[in-house]
Each structure stands twice: as structure tokens, then as C-alpha cells.
Amino acid sequence: MAIDPSGRGKDETSYAVGYMLNGNIFVPEASGLTGGYSDEVLKKLATIAKVHKVNEIVVESNFGDGMFVQLLAPHVQRIYPCAITEVRHSTQKEARIIDVLEPVMMQHRLIVDPKVVTRDYDETVLDPAYSLMYQMARITRERGALGHDDRLDALAMMVAYWTDYLSKDQVGAEKDRQEELLQAELDTFINDVTGGSGQSNNSWLDQGFNVI
């Protein structure tokens, strides 16, 4: 679960929940909450984490220098204990969001529950600028391209989390595959030497040499 705390003015505290399966990222819930850092908002976020049984909450730390996490942690500990991690971004927001979302969406690996779209419309019908889908459709690399980008930023944070996870997982899978291929070659060699019986057919093996 990724959270983008409200900054100044009329910004929302936005969040996005994501599951990952077989390289695909599923989004069962993504929205925004008004009320700043109030207990009501913090309790709601902790409850959402509990409903979806998230393993980790990732929080944008650019605002408040970690204050949001300090306020959220007691509610999470009481309602649904799980890890909370802060992330800080230093690159231009618009470019970062596009660079994270574009590859995943181009490969059709981002799967959004239709209820997310319906709820997003219902919540923002009076001001579409707050809509996740509106923000997604209109973002460009130009700085300040959107009046509000909170929900899209939370979605990008969640996708970035899984993208990093998949990258590490792919490296591990590649290493495992190399080990499997090496083991297969060794098995083939041993089979050829022993004739498949497990017993040596060669005098140099009989003399005490080992196959490594």
C-alpha cells in the first residue's frame, strides 16, 4: 500500500493498494482522503491496510520530514501491525510518474478493478482534477502539468515498489536458472561416464578419481 500524504492547500492524502501475481500488478483500491493528518484519516488508512492484508506500507516522506509516519505508526500498530517504509524522491515528479507507469501499462501488466474506476468517478464528479483516471490521461513531462496529481502519484509509488521487487526477483530467477543448467550438464556428464548405472565404466574413475 502506497500513501502520498497531503501537502498544502487542497491536496488529498491519496493511497493505492496493489497485489502482484505472475508479473502482473492488480489494483483493488485506490482513492484519496480529505482531512490532512487527522486521526480519522490515519485510522481509515490503517483499516484499509487491514482489509487488504498488506505486507508493507510505503509513504512519501517529502512533506513533514517523516512526521506523517510518526503519526500513522500508532494507528497501524493498534489496528493492523505491518511494516512502514518511507521513500524520498528527488527527481521531477511528472517524469518519474511517467517513467514508472508507462512500461507497465504498455505491457498490459497493470490491472485495475472496475470498482476503482467507478468509485473514482463518483468521488470526483464535481472536480475531475482530483480523479485518478483524469490525472492518468492528462499527465505530461512538463513540470506542473496537473493541478492535482496525488492519486496518480500514490499509484506510481505502489507500482514502483513492485517494479523494484520484480527486478530483484528476475535477477534471482536468472541465477537459479543458471544453476539448474549447470546441474543438468553435470548430470549428463556423470550419466555418460557411468553409463546411467551410477557405477564407473572407466578405469580412471575406478582408480579413485572423483567427478566434481
Secondary structure by P-SEA (a helix, b strand, c coil): ccccccccccccccbbbbbbcccbbbbcccccccccccaaaaaaaaaaaaaacccbbbbbcccccaaaaaaaaaaaaaccbbbbbbbbbcccaaaaaaaacaaaaaaccccccaaaaaaaaaaccccccccaaaaaaccccccccccccaaaaaaaaaaaaaaaaaaaaaaaaaaaaaaaaaaaaaaaaaaaaacccccccccccccccccc
